[in-house]
């Protein structure tokens, strides 16, 4: 230790390195991240090959809370998968965006939702839940996510229906 700082305050001249932990290496991130108003642009731009797996669930709603707990378990089970990144959005944090998201994605945000969103054109496909009363189990959600990561479910699957609107006006 040397004396030499402002007014002779001791300064440590030895360099110490911080221990590396999870997510401290470049390119690593949490498996489940909550979209926050102050970091929403950085989070949204951090996509995997142009897509995001996005989950909408209100933390204060009983169904939303239950769905969030299922998401957390899936994230814990798959924390070592570098290809999996789920963005959790609590719609209550973004009240002015709720009508936009519902119209753009064609979903009802009064119920929990999970889907794949293409960041370049906002095209999306959402997990079909058989009954509004029944949320998917951890196994069902993991199977659906595995299908997404393997490319069996993608935003291009429903594009045949979208092309009809362009040429009808002629």
Backbone torsions as a table, in degrees:
resi	resn	phi	psi	omega
1	UNK	NA	140.7	-179.0
2	UNK	-118.1	151.3	169.6
3	UNK	-95.6	128.9	-179.5
4	UNK	171.7	-2.6	178.1
5	UNK	-76.8	-164.9	178.5
6	UNK	-59.3	125.9	178.1
7	UNK	55.8	36.8	174.9
8	UNK	70.5	23.9	178.9
9	UNK	-72.3	131.6	-180.0
10	UNK	-60.7	140.1	177.9
11	UNK	-124.4	139.5	178.1
12	UNK	-83.9	119.7	-178.7
13	UNK	-99.5	-3.8	176.9
14	UNK	-83.7	140.5	179.8
15	UNK	-92.3	135.9	177.9
16	UNK	-120.3	139.2	176.7
17	UNK	-100.6	145.1	178.2
18	UNK	-80.2	140.7	178.6
19	UNK	-65.5	142.0	178.7
20	UNK	-83.4	137.1	179.9
21	UNK	-130.1	-173.2	178.9
22	UNK	-60.8	139.7	178.3
23	UNK	69.2	14.0	178.3
24	UNK	-92.3	-13.5	178.2
25	UNK	-89.0	149.3	178.8
26	UNK	-59.3	139.9	176.3
27	UNK	90.4	-11.5	177.9
28	UNK	-92.8	148.1	179.3
29	UNK	-152.9	168.7	177.9
30	UNK	-67.7	149.7	177.9
31	UNK	-71.8	-37.4	178.7
32	UNK	-122.9	120.4	-179.4
33	UNK	-125.2	137.9	176.2
34	UNK	-87.8	131.2	175.9
35	UNK	-71.9	122.4	-178.9
36	UNK	-111.4	143.5	178.9
37	UNK	-56.1	-34.7	-176.2
38	UNK	-82.4	-10.9	179.5
39	UNK	-132.6	19.9	-173.2
40	UNK	-64.3	-33.6	-177.9
41	UNK	-71.3	-41.4	178.2
42	UNK	-64.5	-42.7	-179.9
43	UNK	-64.4	-44.6	-176.6
44	UNK	-67.0	-33.1	-179.7
45	UNK	-77.9	-14.0	-178.3
46	UNK	-88.6	72.0	-174.6
47	UNK	-101.5	168.6	175.5
48	UNK	-108.1	107.7	179.3
49	UNK	52.6	38.0	175.2
50	UNK	83.5	5.1	179.6
51	UNK	-126.7	158.4	172.4
52	UNK	-129.8	144.8	163.8
53	UNK	-93.4	119.9	-173.8
54	UNK	-119.9	132.1	176.4
55	UNK	-119.4	128.2	174.0
56	UNK	-104.5	124.0	177.3
57	UNK	-158.0	129.3	176.7
58	UNK	-82.3	120.2	-177.2
59	UNK	-62.5	-31.4	-177.6
60	UNK	-83.9	-10.1	179.2
61	UNK	-89.1	137.0	-178.8
62	UNK	-55.9	-45.4	177.6
63	UNK	-65.9	-41.0	179.1
64	UNK	-63.3	-41.5	178.7
65	UNK	-63.6	-45.4	179.4
66	UNK	-61.8	-43.2	179.0
67	UNK	-64.0	-40.4	178.5
68	UNK	-63.0	-39.1	176.9
69	UNK	-63.9	-38.3	175.8
70	UNK	-63.9	-44.7	178.0
71	UNK	-59.6	-42.5	180.0
72	UNK	-62.4	-39.9	179.1
73	UNK	-66.8	-41.5	176.5
74	UNK	-61.2	-42.9	179.3
75	UNK	-62.9	-43.3	178.1
76	UNK	-62.2	-41.8	-179.2
77	UNK	-66.9	-23.9	-174.3
78	UNK	-119.6	23.5	-175.1
79	UNK	-62.9	-21.7	-179.6
80	UNK	-90.0	2.9	-179.8
81	UNK	-91.4	107.1	-177.5
82	UNK	-69.6	-14.8	-179.3
83	UNK	-86.3	-10.0	-176.2
84	UNK	-100.3	122.5	174.9
85	UNK	-142.8	119.3	-179.9
86	UNK	-113.8	129.2	174.9
87	UNK	-100.0	121.9	176.8
88	UNK	-98.0	128.6	177.7
89	UNK	-117.4	122.8	171.1
90	UNK	-92.2	107.7	-175.7
91	UNK	-54.9	-28.1	179.6
92	UNK	-63.1	-23.2	178.0
93	UNK	-76.4	-15.2	-176.3
94	UNK	-135.4	61.3	-173.1
95	UNK	-59.7	-32.1	-179.0
96	UNK	-75.3	-17.8	179.9
97	UNK	-91.6	-11.3	-177.3
98	UNK	-56.7	-51.4	179.4
99	UNK	-61.1	-37.3	178.7
100	UNK	-63.1	-49.1	-179.4
101	UNK	-62.9	-42.2	-179.3
102	UNK	-62.7	-41.5	-180.0
103	UNK	-72.5	-46.7	-177.0
104	UNK	-64.2	-44.0	-175.2
105	UNK	-96.0	-8.6	179.7
106	UNK	65.1	41.2	-178.2
107	UNK	-127.1	162.4	176.9
108	UNK	-106.3	110.6	-176.0
109	UNK	-82.5	6.9	172.4
110	UNK	-76.9	-11.1	176.1
111	UNK	-121.4	151.7	175.1
112	UNK	-60.2	145.4	-178.9
113	UNK	-140.3	149.5	170.5
114	UNK	-141.0	137.2	-178.1
115	UNK	-158.2	179.4	177.1
116	UNK	-109.7	128.9	-179.1
117	UNK	-120.0	128.3	174.0
118	UNK	-85.0	120.4	-173.8
119	UNK	-73.9	-18.4	-177.7
120	UNK	-80.9	-34.4	-177.1
121	UNK	-129.0	8.2	179.1
122	UNK	61.3	15.8	173.9
123	UNK	-68.1	146.8	-176.4
124	UNK	-150.7	160.2	172.1
125	UNK	-140.5	139.3	-170.4
126	UNK	-121.4	145.7	178.8
127	UNK	-63.7	128.4	177.1
128	UNK	-81.6	125.2	176.8
129	UNK	-104.8	119.4	-172.2
130	UNK	-52.8	-41.7	-175.9
131	UNK	-136.4	132.2	-179.1
132	UNK	-58.9	-24.7	-179.1
133	UNK	-79.5	-24.7	-176.3
134	UNK	-104.7	118.4	173.9
135	UNK	-84.3	155.9	178.8
136	UNK	-66.4	150.1	174.7
137	UNK	-77.1	170.6	176.6
138	UNK	-58.3	-44.7	-179.0
139	UNK	-64.1	-42.4	178.7
140	UNK	-63.0	-42.4	180.0
141	UNK	-67.4	-41.5	177.4
142	UNK	-62.9	-40.5	177.7
143	UNK	-62.7	-42.5	-179.9
144	UNK	-64.3	-44.7	179.7
145	UNK	-64.1	-39.5	177.3
146	UNK	-61.2	-41.5	176.7
147	UNK	-62.7	-38.1	177.3
148	UNK	-63.6	-49.0	-176.7
149	UNK	-66.1	-27.7	178.1
150	UNK	-86.5	-2.8	177.8
151	UNK	85.0	5.3	178.9
152	UNK	-73.5	-26.1	174.0
153	UNK	-119.9	122.1	177.6
154	UNK	-149.8	168.0	-174.5
155	UNK	-69.6	-14.3	179.8
156	UNK	-82.2	-13.1	-176.6
157	UNK	-60.6	-30.8	-175.9
158	UNK	-106.0	13.8	-175.1
159	UNK	-72.1	-19.0	179.8
160	UNK	-60.6	-33.1	-179.2
161	UNK	-76.6	-25.9	-173.4
162	UNK	-78.1	-21.6	-174.0
163	UNK	-78.2	-12.6	-175.3
164	UNK	-68.7	-25.1	-173.8
165	UNK	-73.5	-26.5	-169.9
166	UNK	-72.4	-36.3	-169.2
167	UNK	-104.9	3.2	-174.7
168	UNK	-77.2	-17.6	-174.7
169	UNK	-81.6	-12.6	-175.0
170	UNK	-75.4	NA	NA
